[in-house]
Amino acid sequence: MPHPSRFDRLPPPARAAFLLDFDGTLVDIAPTPESVTVPPGLRDTLLALRHVCGDALAVVSGRPIDQIDHFLPDTPFAVAGEHGIAVRHRPGGAIERATLPPLPEPWIAACERIASAFPGARVERKKAGLVLHFRAVPEAGEAIRAEAERLIAEGEGSGQFHIQAAKMAWEIKPDGVSKENAVRALMQTAPFSGRLPVFVGDDVTDEDGIRGAEALGGTGFRIPADFPDPDAFRAWLQRLSRTAPGADSWQD
Ligand SMILES: O=P(O)(O)OC[C@H]1O[C@H](O[C@H]2O[C@H](CO)[C@@H](O)[C@H](O)[C@H]2O)[C@H](O)[C@@H](O)[C@@H]1O
């Protein structure tokens, strides 16, 4: 029996809203957060797709919004950053931030100590959390996780944060934050409202986004289950972006 086409799961252009993860989905994974490169043509593809679907295109990332603006300036209509803690619903609009407990100061110093015990590991600070990266020292991943779990179980902040598994990284993240909430928030305002979300991602946090899209009657795709890698996903997006605005169905 032939594999059902991915297009079977796609709402038509007039009903679809694209909510896309960044790292590992729109761009290839790189050795460090700073060293990702945006492939030539990706911005044009996203802008064309945005045009086809009436502007309903958002990036939903674990990164802060300013980093998405840096890599994809003036490209998505909306951006949700830090897994949905921060949401900007429209270009130039205000950034809405969830009110969350601050990361306890002693944890920041403790995480720096944890990272320095494993040369190659590093801490990435975020406004409401931090990430312990171990891509350069993969064999230390489990030990770093154990230390981080011990840390967040104690003192001020315990019971308010959890460890989110990421790609070669552990993120200390406030409870109650998820890409599912980000999808729900984005889909409440124009031009997303009234459309069906199509969420695409590659990581554990993206499963929340896919669940959020499905709960709203939309659909989700995951790399590598649905596309072998970001390159294959970008090629698919490029084909979709060639659909004529106003067309009833997607160009394959
Ligand atoms: O939700 P995303 O847009 O996928 O962001 C998830 C995290 O991505 C970044 O870390 C990951 O990508 C890096 C660059 O490819 C890679 O070096 C690292 O190992 C990955 O974990 C980013 O640094 C995090 O802040 C994001 O939460």
The ligand as an SDF file (V2000), in Angstrom:
LIG
                    3D

 27 28  0  0  0  0  0  0  0  0999 V2000
   13.1500   25.1610   19.7100 O   0  0  0  0  0  0  0  0  0  0  0  0
   14.3510   25.2710   18.8300 P   0  0  0  0  0  0  0  0  0  0  0  0
   14.2750   26.4250   17.8720 O   0  0  0  0  0  0  0  0  0  0  0  0
   14.6810   23.9830   18.1450 O   0  0  0  0  0  0  0  0  0  0  0  0
   15.5690   25.6050   19.8260 O   0  0  0  0  0  0  0  0  0  0  0  0
   16.0230   24.5740   20.7250 C   0  0  0  0  0  0  0  0  0  0  0  0
   17.3520   24.9660   21.3120 C   0  0  0  0  0  0  0  0  0  0  0  0
   18.2270   25.2070   20.2120 O   0  0  0  0  0  0  0  0  0  0  0  0
   19.5520   25.6110   20.4970 C   0  0  0  0  0  0  0  0  0  0  0  0
   20.3070   24.4980   20.9330 O   0  0  0  0  0  0  0  0  0  0  0  0
   20.3330   23.4280   19.9790 C   0  0  0  0  0  0  0  0  0  0  0  0
   20.8470   23.9010   18.7250 O   0  0  0  0  0  0  0  0  0  0  0  0
   22.2650   24.3010   18.7460 C   0  0  0  0  0  0  0  0  0  0  0  0
   22.5900   24.8320   17.3630 C   0  0  0  0  0  0  0  0  0  0  0  0
   22.3380   23.8610   16.3780 O   0  0  0  0  0  0  0  0  0  0  0  0
   23.1090   23.1030   19.1470 C   0  0  0  0  0  0  0  0  0  0  0  0
   24.4840   23.4870   19.1870 O   0  0  0  0  0  0  0  0  0  0  0  0
   22.6620   22.5800   20.5180 C   0  0  0  0  0  0  0  0  0  0  0  0
   23.3570   21.3880   20.8300 O   0  0  0  0  0  0  0  0  0  0  0  0
   21.1480   22.2630   20.5010 C   0  0  0  0  0  0  0  0  0  0  0  0
   20.6920   21.8950   21.8110 O   0  0  0  0  0  0  0  0  0  0  0  0
   19.5860   26.7600   21.4860 C   0  0  0  0  0  0  0  0  0  0  0  0
   20.8940   26.9550   21.9480 O   0  0  0  0  0  0  0  0  0  0  0  0
   18.6430   26.5730   22.6730 C   0  0  0  0  0  0  0  0  0  0  0  0
   18.5510   27.7830   23.4020 O   0  0  0  0  0  0  0  0  0  0  0  0
   17.2460   26.2320   22.1600 C   0  0  0  0  0  0  0  0  0  0  0  0
   16.3740   26.0090   23.2750 O   0  0  0  0  0  0  0  0  0  0  0  0
  1  2  2  0
  2  3  1  0
  2  4  1  0
  2  5  1  0
  5  6  1  0
  6  7  1  0
  7  8  1  0
  7 26  1  0
  8  9  1  0
  9 10  1  0
  9 22  1  0
 10 11  1  0
 11 12  1  0
 11 20  1  0
 12 13  1  0
 13 14  1  0
 13 16  1  0
 14 15  1  0
 16 17  1  0
 16 18  1  0
 18 19  1  0
 18 20  1  0
 20 21  1  0
 22 23  1  0
 22 24  1  0
 24 25  1  0
 24 26  1  0
 26 27  1  0
M  END
$$$$
